[in-house]
Amino acid sequence: MHRWLFNVLQIIDEKKSWSCRAGLEIVRMGSKRQPDVIVVSGPPMSSLLAGVLAARRMRVPVVADLRDPIFGESEQSVAGHGVPVQWGRRVIEQYILRHATVVITTSPTLRDRLQQRYPDSADRVCCIYNGFDGEPLPARRNTNHRLMIVYAGALYLNRNPFPFLEALEDLLANAEVDSSRIEVVFAGECERFRNVALSTWLSGRRLSRIVTIRARLDSHELAQLYRNATLLLNFAEGQRMQLPAKTFELLALGREVLMLCEPDSDTANLVRGIEGVECTSSADGVALREFLRRVYRRHVVEGTLIAPAPDEISPFSRARQNMRFIETITSARRRVTSLGTL
């Protein structure tokens, strides 16, 4: 009963009251100076409804910017769970796709699914990536015969570090591997995954000598950590039609990158063929262990690494994505749309 009550209260999300007030404030402001276009982002998903309702009330175009899917076919595909939550989000999705002037996704798979699910709105759905800020850093080539693996972020949802750590433990079991030349750093909200503390899991294992768990770092400390790294780690599993913003950030840091993701995910499709980026699934222990052997040989024995080339990743710069966003907003202003009435 407690779970059902919680789910009912969580229909769509927990920001419904805030979104309602925001929508009323938009209408109030619009009565003094009507905007040319309204841009509304979700999550929170209830804000999408407030923005579209306000735009229809004022009869102006509205751009719905989806940072995540509104509705997911499985509980793990979006934040939130339970029948009432998903039912509420499905209704919101139908309404947004019917009435938004333009719908932007950050994932090509989500774009394709929405176009298939709502064929009458297909021409109003597009995909614009998150992108990385600034210019790509120069690629590092010399490793000083060390392998330093860095993950900075949080361990939540499907970001399970243990398959990777188990594969690394197997690497250390090789008598030819010099563990003194390997360092692994988890920085951020990484003390535990679900109910398992990493320090407890590491206790008594070879890895305990080379793995460091650090709290959240400021920007200067994080930049220094990335400069020392030779291999960057990204967990992107269970997000087949989402592209974590960190994906683009890591591509621009001039280091070798290991993406843990499903082979048919948007992350894998985005980086496939980019030199210096390896994609594998945690479930494929053989491929994961083989990659770690190869990267140890390159970084420690040979003293070199392979980093993504700037010309390969420049299309994913935030500046280019922002230009596309501006063009989309401009086109929404020009689009002739029948907004109807509330």
VEXMAR-347474 format. One line per 8 residues: their letters; for each residue x, y, z of N, C-alpha, C. Coordinates in steps of 0.1 Angstrom, whole numbers, plus 5000, padded with zeros to 4 digits. Example, Ala and Ser with C-alpha at 12.3 -4.5 7.8 and 13.67 -1.06 7.14 Angstrom:
2
as> 5132/4943/5078/5123/4955/5078/5132/4967/5078  5128/4978/5071/5137/4989/5071/5129/5000/5079
This chain:
342
mhrwlfnv> 5008/4988/5000/5000/5000/5000/5009/5013/5000  5020/5012/5007/5029/5023/5008/5035/5026/4994  5039/5016/4987/5045/5017/4974/5034/5023/4964  5022/5018/4965/5012/5023/4955/5008/5037/4958  5007/5041/4971/5005/5055/4975/5016/5064/4969  5029/5059/4971/5040/5067/4966/5039/5069/4951  5036/5058/4944/5035/5058/4930/5024/5068/4925  5013/5068/4932/5002/5077/4928/5007/5091/4930
lqiidekk> 5013/5094/4941/5018/5108/4943/5029/5112/4933  5036/5102/4928/5047/5104/4919/5042/5104/4904  5029/5104/4901/5024/5104/4887/5032/5115/4880  5038/5111/4869/5047/5119/4861/5060/5121/4868  5060/5129/4879/5072/5131/4887/5067/5139/4900  5077/5143/4908/5074/5150/4920/5074/5165/4919  5075/5170/4907/5077/5185/4904/5064/5191/4898  5053/5184/4900/5040/5189/4894/5036/5203/4899
swscragl> 5037/5205/4912/5033/5218/4918/5042/5229/4913  5055/5226/4913/5065/5236/4908/5062/5239/4893  5059/5229/4885/5057/5231/4871/5044/5239/4869  5034/5236/4877/5021/5244/4875/5024/5259/4878  5031/5262/4889/5034/5276/4892/5043/5282/4881  5052/5274/4875/5061/5280/4865/5052/5283/4852  5043/5274/4849/5034/5276/4837/5026/5289/4839  5020/5291/4851/5012/5303/4853/5021/5315/4853
eivrmgsk> 5033/5314/4858/5042/5326/4857/5046/5329/4843  5047/5319/4834/5050/5322/4820/5039/5329/4813  5026/5325/4816/5015/5332/4811/5014/5346/4816  5016/5348/4829/5016/5361/4834/5026/5370/4828  5038/5366/4826/5049/5373/4819/5045/5376/4805  5039/5366/4798/5036/5367/4784/5025/5377/4782  5016/5380/4792/5006/5390/4791/5012/5404/4790  5024/5406/4795/5031/5419/4794/5040/5420/4781
rqpdvivv> 5046/5409/4778/5054/5409/4766/5054/5395/4761  5047/5393/4750/5046/5379/4744/5059/5375/4738  5063/5363/4741/5076/5358/4736/5074/5353/4721  5085/5352/4714/5084/5347/4700/5083/5332/4700  5089/5325/4711/5090/5311/4711/5092/5307/4726  5087/5296/4730/5090/5290/4744/5098/5278/4742  5109/5277/4750/5118/5265/4750/5116/5259/4764  5113/5246/4764/5111/5239/4777/5118/5226/4777
sgppmssl> 5126/5223/4787/5134/5211/4788/5128/5202/4799  5130/5189/4797/5127/5179/4807/5137/5168/4807  5140/5162/4819/5133/5163/4831/5135/5176/4839  5126/5180/4848/5114/5172/4852/5104/5172/4841  5097/5161/4839/5088/5159/4827/5075/5167/4829  5071/5170/4841/5059/5178/4843/5061/5192/4837  5073/5197/4837/5076/5211/4831/5073/5211/4816  5075/5200/4810/5071/5200/4795/5056/5203/4793
lagvlaar> 5048/5196/4801/5034/5199/4800/5031/5213/4803  5037/5219/4814/5034/5233/4817/5038/5242/4806  5050/5240/4800/5055/5248/4789/5046/5248/4777  5042/5236/4773/5033/5234/4761/5019/5240/4764  5014/5238/4776/5001/5244/4779/5002/5260/4778  5013/5265/4784/5014/5280/4784/5016/5285/4770  5023/5278/4761/5025/5282/4747/5012/5282/4740  5004/5272/4742/4991/5271/4735/4982/5282/4740
rmrvpvva> 4983/5285/4753/4974/5296/4758/4978/5309/4752  4991/5311/4749/4995/5324/4743/4996/5323/4728  4994/5311/4723/4994/5309/4708/5008/5313/4702  5019/5307/4709/5032/5309/4703/5038/5295/4702  5048/5294/4693/5054/5281/4691/5062/5277/4703  5064/5263/4705/5071/5258/4717/5080/5247/4712  5093/5247/4717/5103/5237/4715/5104/5228/4727  5101/5216/4726/5102/5206/4737/5116/5199/4736
dlrdpifg> 5124/5201/4746/5138/5196/4746/5139/5184/4756  5140/5172/4750/5140/5160/4759/5154/5156/4762  5158/5158/4774/5172/5154/4778/5172/5139/4781  5160/5133/4784/5158/5119/4786/5145/5115/4780  5143/5102/4778/5129/5098/4773/5119/5101/4783  5107/5105/4779/5096/5108/4788/5090/5095/4793  5088/5085/4784/5082/5073/4787/5092/5062/4783  5094/5051/4791/5102/5040/4787/5095/5027/4787
eseqsvag> 5099/5018/4778/5093/5005/4778/5096/4996/4790  5107/5000/4796/5111/4992/4808/5113/5002/4820  5113/4997/4832/5115/5005/4844/5128/5011/4844  5138/5005/4839/5152/5010/4839/5155/5020/4829  5146/5022/4819/5150/5031/4808/5148/5045/4811  5140/5048/4822/5138/5062/4826/5138/5062/4841  5141/5074/4847/5141/5075/4862/5126/5074/4866  5123/5068/4877/5110/5066/4882/5105/5052/4878
hgvpvqwg> 5095/5047/4885/5090/5034/4881/5076/5033/4886  5070/5021/4883/5056/5019/4888/5046/5022/4877  5035/5016/4877/5024/5017/4867/5019/5032/4866  5015/5038/4878/5010/5052/4877/5020/5061/4871  5033/5060/4875/5043/5069/4870/5044/5068/4854  5046/5055/4850/5047/5053/4835/5035/5056/4828  5023/5054/4834/5010/5057/4827/5010/5072/4825  5013/5080/4836/5013/5094/4835/5022/5099/4825
rrvieqyi> 5034/5093/4824/5044/5098/4814/5040/5095/4800  5033/5083/4798/5029/5080/4785/5018/5090/4780  5009/5094/4789/4999/5105/4785/5006/5118/4781  5016/5121/4790/5024/5134/4787/5031/5133/4773  5037/5121/4770/5044/5120/4758/5035/5122/4746  5023/5116/4747/5013/5117/4736/5009/5132/4734  5007/5139/4745/5003/5153/4744/5014/5161/4738  5026/5159/4743/5038/5167/4738/5040/5165/4723
lrhatvvi> 5040/5153/4719/5042/5150/4705/5031/5155/4696  5019/5156/4702/5008/5161/4694/5009/5177/4692  5013/5184/4703/5012/5198/4703/5025/5206/4702  5036/5200/4705/5049/5208/4704/5052/5211/4690  5057/5223/4688/5061/5228/4674/5073/5219/4669  5083/5218/4678/5095/5209/4675/5098/5202/4688  5102/5189/4686/5107/5181/4697/5121/5177/4694  5130/5180/4704/5144/5177/4703/5147/5166/4712
ttsptlrd> 5155/5156/4707/5160/5145/4716/5175/5146/4715  5182/5140/4725/5196/5139/4725/5201/5125/4720  5192/5117/4716/5195/5103/4713/5189/5100/4699  5196/5095/4690/5190/5091/4677/5180/5080/4678  5182/5070/4687/5173/5060/4688/5159/5065/4694  5160/5074/4704/5148/5080/4709/5141/5088/4698  5148/5095/4690/5142/5102/4678/5135/5093/4669  5142/5082/4666/5136/5072/4656/5123/5066/4662
rlqqrypd> 5124/5062/4675/5112/5056/4681/5100/5066/4682  5103/5078/4685/5092/5088/4685/5086/5090/4671  5095/5090/4661/5090/5092/4648/5081/5080/4643  5085/5068/4648/5077/5056/4644/5064/5056/4652  5065/5060/4665/5053/5059/4674/5043/5070/4670  5048/5081/4665/5039/5092/4661/5042/5097/4647  5038/5089/4637/5042/5092/4623/5037/5106/4619  5025/5111/4624/5020/5124/4620/5029/5135/4625
sadrvcci> 5037/5132/4635/5046/5143/4640/5061/5140/4637  5064/5131/4628/5077/5126/4626/5086/5138/4621  5081/5147/4612/5089/5157/4607/5092/5168/4617  5086/5168/4629/5089/5177/4639/5098/5172/4650  5103/5160/4648/5112/5154/4658/5126/5154/4652  5136/5159/4660/5150/5159/4655/5159/5155/4667  5172/5153/4664/5182/5149/4674/5193/5159/4674  5196/5164/4686/5208/5173/4688/5216/5167/4700
yngfdgep> 5229/5164/4698/5236/5158/4709/5240/5168/4720  5244/5163/4731/5249/5172/4742/5262/5179/4738  5272/5171/4734/5285/5177/4730/5294/5180/4741  5307/5184/4737/5317/5187/4747/5320/5202/4746  5324/5208/4757/5327/5222/4758/5342/5225/4753  5344/5237/4748/5357/5241/4744/5363/5233/4733  5376/5233/4732/5384/5226/4722/5389/5213/4727  5391/5203/4719/5396/5190/4724/5411/5192/4729
lparrntn> 5414/5186/4740/5428/5187/4745/5437/5179/4736  5450/5183/4736/5460/5176/4728/5461/5161/4732  5462/5153/4723/5462/5138/4726/5476/5135/4733  5474/5128/4744/5486/5123/4751/5492/5111/4744  5505/5110/4742/5511/5098/4735/5519/5090/4744  5527/5097/4753/5536/5090/4762/5530/5087/4775  5530/5075/4780/5524/5071/4792/5534/5070/4804  5546/5072/4801/5557/5069/4811/5556/5055/4817
hrlmivya> 5552/5046/4808/5551/5032/4811/5542/5029/4824  5531/5037/4824/5522/5035/4835/5508/5034/4829  5499/5026/4836/5485/5025/4832/5477/5032/4844  5471/5043/4841/5463/5050/4851/5449/5051/4846  5440/5044/4853/5426/5043/4849/5418/5052/4858  5409/5061/4852/5402/5071/4860/5387/5070/4856  5379/5069/4867/5364/5071/4865/5360/5082/4875  5353/5092/4869/5349/5103/4878/5334/5105/4875
galylnrn> 5326/5104/4886/5311/5105/4884/5305/5098/4896  5293/5092/4893/5286/5085/4904/5282/5071/4899  5282/5062/4909/5278/5048/4906/5263/5046/4910  5254/5046/4900/5240/5045/4903/5233/5038/4891  5221/5034/4893/5213/5027/4883/5221/5015/4878  5226/5015/4865/5232/5003/4860/5248/5005/4859  5253/5015/4866/5267/5017/4865/5275/5008/4875  5275/4995/4872/5280/4985/4880/5295/4983/4878
pfpfleal> 5304/4987/4887/5318/4986/4885/5324/4972/4887  5317/4963/4893/5323/4950/4897/5327/4941/4886  5320/4940/4874/5326/4932/4863/5339/4937/4858  5340/4951/4857/5353/4956/4853/5364/4953/4863  5361/4955/4876/5371/4952/4887/5375/4938/4887  5365/4929/4885/5369/4915/4885/5378/4911/4873  5376/4918/4862/5385/4915/4850/5399/4921/4853  5399/4932/4860/5412/4938/4864/5419/4929/4874
edllanae> 5412/4923/4883/5417/4914/4893/5424/4902/4886  5417/4897/4876/5423/4886/4868/5436/4890/4861  5437/4903/4856/5449/4908/4850/5460/4908/4860  5458/4912/4872/5468/4913/4882/5473/4899/4886  5465/4888/4883/5469/4875/4887/5480/4870/4877  5482/4877/4866/5493/4873/4857/5506/4876/4862  5515/4867/4863/5528/4869/4869/5537/4879/4861  5534/4881/4849/5541/4891/4840/5536/4905/4842
vdssriev> 5525/4907/4849/5520/4920/4851/5526/4927/4863  5531/4939/4861/5537/4947/4872/5526/4956/4878  5520/4952/4889/5509/4960/4895/5514/4973/4900  5527/4975/4903/5532/4988/4908/5531/4999/4897  5528/4995/4885/5527/5004/4874/5513/5007/4870  5503/5002/4878/5489/5003/4875/5483/5011/4886  5474/5021/4883/5467/5028/4893/5453/5030/4888  5443/5028/4897/5429/5030/4894/5423/5040/4904
vfagecer> 5416/5050/4899/5410/5060/4907/5395/5061/4904  5387/5060/4914/5372/5063/4913/5370/5076/4921  5365/5086/4915/5363/5099/4921/5348/5103/4920  5343/5108/4931/5329/5113/4931/5320/5105/4941  5308/5101/4937/5300/5094/4945/5302/5079/4942  5313/5074/4946/5317/5060/4942/5320/5051/4954  5315/5055/4966/5318/5047/4978/5312/5034/4977  5300/5033/4971/5293/5020/4970/5284/5020/4958
frnvalst> 5281/5007/4954/5272/5005/4943/5260/4997/4949  5248/5003/4948/5237/4998/4955/5240/4995/4969  5240/4983/4974/5242/4981/4989/5256/4976/4992  5265/4976/4982/5278/4970/4984/5289/4981/4984  5296/4982/4995/5307/4992/4996/5319/4987/4988  5325/4996/4980/5336/4992/4972/5348/4988/4981  5350/4995/4992/5361/4992/5001/5360/4978/5006  5347/4974/5010/5345/4961/5015/5348/4950/5004
wlsgrrls> 5343/4953/4992/5345/4944/4981/5360/4942/4978  5367/4953/4979/5382/4953/4975/5390/4946/4986  5385/4946/4998/5393/4940/5009/5398/4926/5007  5411/4924/5008/5417/4911/5006/5420/4907/4992  5417/4916/4982/5420/4913/4968/5433/4921/4964  5438/4916/4953/5450/4923/4948/5447/4937/4945  5435/4940/4940/5432/4953/4936/5432/4963/4947  5431/4959/4959/5431/4968/4971/5444/4977/4971
rivtirar> 5455/4972/4965/5467/4979/4965/5468/4990/4955  5459/4989/4944/5461/4999/4933/5448/5008/4931  5437/5005/4938/5425/5012/4937/5423/5023/4948  5421/5035/4944/5418/5046/4953/5404/5051/4951  5397/5054/4961/5383/5059/4961/5384/5073/4967  5381/5083/4959/5381/5097/4963/5367/5103/4963  5365/5113/4971/5353/5120/4972/5352/5130/4960  5341/5137/4959/5339/5146/4948/5350/5156/4947
ldshelaq> 5355/5159/4935/5366/5168/4933/5361/5182/4927  5369/5192/4930/5366/5205/4924/5372/5205/4910  5368/5215/4902/5372/5215/4888/5387/5214/4886  5395/5221/4894/5410/5220/4893/5415/5207/4896  5410/5200/4907/5415/5187/4910/5411/5177/4900  5399/5178/4894/5394/5169/4884/5403/5170/4871  5406/5183/4867/5414/5185/4856/5428/5179/4858  5434/5180/4869/5447/5174/4872/5446/5158/4872
lyrnatll> 5435/5153/4877/5433/5138/4876/5433/5134/4862  5425/5141/4854/5424/5137/4839/5438/5138/4832  5445/5148/4836/5459/5150/4830/5468/5138/4833  5467/5133/4844/5475/5121/4848/5470/5108/4842  5458/5108/4838/5452/5095/4834/5457/5091/4820  5457/5078/4818/5460/5072/4804/5448/5065/4798  5439/5060/4807/5427/5054/4802/5415/5059/4810  5405/5064/4803/5393/5069/4810/5381/5059/4809
lnfaegqr> 5374/5058/4819/5364/5048/4820/5350/5054/4820  5340/5048/4813/5327/5054/4813/5317/5042/4814  5307/5043/4823/5297/5033/4824/5284/5039/4818  5280/5032/4807/5268/5036/4800/5259/5025/4797  5258/5015/4805/5250/5003/4803/5235/5006/4808  5226/4999/4802/5212/5001/4806/5206/5014/4801  5213/5020/4791/5208/5033/4786/5209/5032/4770  5203/5022/4764/5204/5020/4750/5200/5032/4742
mqlpaktf> 5190/5040/4746/5186/5051/4738/5189/5064/4745  5200/5064/4753/5205/5077/4759/5220/5078/4757  5224/5090/4755/5239/5093/4754/5243/5101/4766  5249/5095/4776/5254/5103/4787/5263/5114/4783  5261/5126/4789/5269/5138/4786/5284/5135/4788  5287/5126/4797/5301/5123/4800/5308/5116/4788  5300/5110/4779/5305/5103/4767/5313/5114/4759  5307/5125/4757/5313/5136/4749/5325/5142/4756
ellalgre> 5323/5144/4769/5334/5150/4777/5347/5142/4776  5345/5128/4777/5357/5120/4777/5364/5119/4764  5356/5120/4753/5362/5120/4739/5371/5132/4737  5369/5143/4744/5377/5155/4742/5389/5157/4751  5392/5147/4759/5403/5148/4769/5416/5143/4764  5417/5138/4752/5430/5134/4746/5435/5121/4753  5427/5112/4758/5431/5100/4764/5424/5088/4758  5429/5076/4760/5422/5064/4756/5410/5062/4764
vlmlcepd> 5399/5057/4758/5386/5056/4765/5381/5042/4764  5376/5037/4775/5368/5024/4775/5354/5027/4779  5345/5024/4769/5330/5026/4771/5324/5013/4775  5319/5011/4786/5311/4999/4790/5297/5001/4786  5292/4995/4775/5279/4997/4770/5275/4985/4761  5262/4984/4759/5258/4973/4750/5262/4976/4736  5265/4966/4728/5270/4969/4714/5259/4975/4705  5246/4974/4708/5236/4980/4700/5231/4993/4706
sdtanlvr> 5238/4999/4716/5233/5011/4722/5237/5023/4714  5231/5035/4717/5235/5047/4710/5249/5051/4713  5254/5048/4725/5268/5052/4728/5277/5044/4719  5275/5031/4718/5284/5023/4709/5283/5027/4695  5271/5030/4690/5270/5035/4676/5276/5048/4674  5276/5057/4684/5282/5070/4682/5297/5069/4681  5304/5061/4689/5318/5061/4690/5325/5050/4681  5316/5041/4675/5322/5030/4667/5330/5035/4656
giegvect> 5342/5030/4655/5352/5034/4645/5361/5046/4649  5359/5052/4660/5367/5063/4665/5380/5056/4671  5391/5060/4666/5404/5054/4671/5406/5058/4686  5410/5049/4694/5413/5052/4708/5401/5050/4717  5390/5045/4711/5378/5043/4719/5374/5028/4718  5373/5021/4729/5369/5007/4730/5355/5006/4736  5346/4999/4729/5333/4996/4735/5332/4981/4738  5327/4978/4750/5325/4964/4753/5314/4964/4764
ssadgval> 5308/4952/4765/5298/4950/4776/5304/4944/4788  5299/4947/4800/5304/4941/4812/5301/4926/4812  5290/4922/4804/5287/4908/4804/5296/4900/4795  5304/4907/4787/5314/4900/4778/5327/4900/4785  5329/4891/4795/5341/4890/4803/5353/4887/4795  5352/4879/4784/5363/4875/4776/5369/4888/4769  5360/4895/4763/5364/4907/4755/5370/4918/4765  5364/4919/4777/5369/4929/4787/5383/4925/4791
reflrrvy> 5385/4913/4794/5399/4908/4798/5409/4909/4787  5405/4907/4775/5414/4908/4764/5418/4923/4762  5408/4932/4763/5411/4946/4762/5421/4950/4772  5419/4946/4785/5428/4950/4796/5442/4945/4793  5443/4933/4788/5457/4928/4784/5463/4937/4774  5455/4940/4764/5461/4949/4753/5465/4963/4758  5456/4968/4766/5459/4982/4771/5471/4982/4780  5473/4971/4788/5484/4970/4797/5497/4969/4788
rrhvvegt> 5497/4962/4778/5509/4960/4770/5512/4974/4763  5502/4981/4758/5505/4994/4752/5510/5004/4762  5503/5006/4773/5506/5016/4782/5518/5014/4791  5520/5002/4795/5530/4998/4805/5543/4993/4797  5541/4984/4789/5553/4977/4782/5558/4987/4771  5549/4991/4762/5553/4999/4751/5554/5014/4754  5547/5019/4764/5547/5033/4768/5540/5042/4760  5530/5037/4752/5522/5046/4743/5507/5043/4745
liapapde> 5499/5053/4741/5485/5051/4741/5479/5056/4728  5466/5052/4725/5459/5057/4713/5448/5066/4718  5447/5078/4713/5437/5088/4717/5429/5092/4705  5416/5095/4707/5408/5100/4696/5414/5112/4689  5414/5112/4676/5419/5124/4668/5409/5135/4669  5414/5148/4670/5405/5159/4671/5395/5160/4660  5400/5157/4647/5390/5159/4636/5379/5148/4636  5381/5137/4643/5371/5127/4644/5360/5131/4654
ispfsrar> 5364/5139/4664/5354/5142/4675/5349/5157/4674  5355/5165/4665/5351/5179/4664/5336/5181/4660  5330/5171/4653/5315/5173/4650/5307/5173/4663  5312/5167/4674/5305/5166/4686/5307/5178/4696  5313/5189/4691/5316/5200/4700/5303/5207/4704  5302/5212/4716/5290/5219/4721/5287/5231/4712  5297/5238/4707/5295/5249/4698/5287/5245/4686  5290/5234/4680/5283/5229/4668/5268/5225/4671
qnmrfiet> 5267/5219/4683/5253/5215/4687/5245/5227/4690  5251/5237/4697/5244/5249/4700/5239/5257/4687  5247/5256/4677/5243/5263/4665/5231/5256/4659  5231/5242/4660/5219/5235/4655/5207/5238/4663  5209/5240/4676/5198/5243/4685/5192/5257/4682  5201/5266/4679/5196/5279/4675/5188/5279/4662  5193/5271/4653/5187/5270/4640/5173/5263/4642  5172/5254/4651/5159/5247/4654/5149/5257/4660
itsarrrv> 5154/5265/4669/5145/5275/4675/5140/5285/4665  5149/5289/4656/5145/5299/4646/5135/5293/4636  5137/5280/4633/5127/5273/4624/5114/5272/4630  5114/5270/4644/5101/5269/4651/5093/5281/4650  5100/5293/4651/5093/5306/4650/5087/5307/4636  5093/5301/4626/5088/5303/4612/5077/5293/4609  5077/5282/4616/5068/5271/4613/5053/5275/4614  5045/5272/4604/5031/5275/4605/5024/5263/4612
tslgtl> 5019/5265/4624/5013/5254/4632/5000/5259/4637  4991/5250/4636/4977/5252/4642/4978/5248/4657  4979/5258/4666/4980/5255/4680/4967/5252/4686  4956/5257/4681/4943/5254/4687/4941/5261/4700  4931/5257/4708/4929/5263/4721/4929/5252/4732  4930/5257/4744/4931/5247/4755/4918/5239/4756
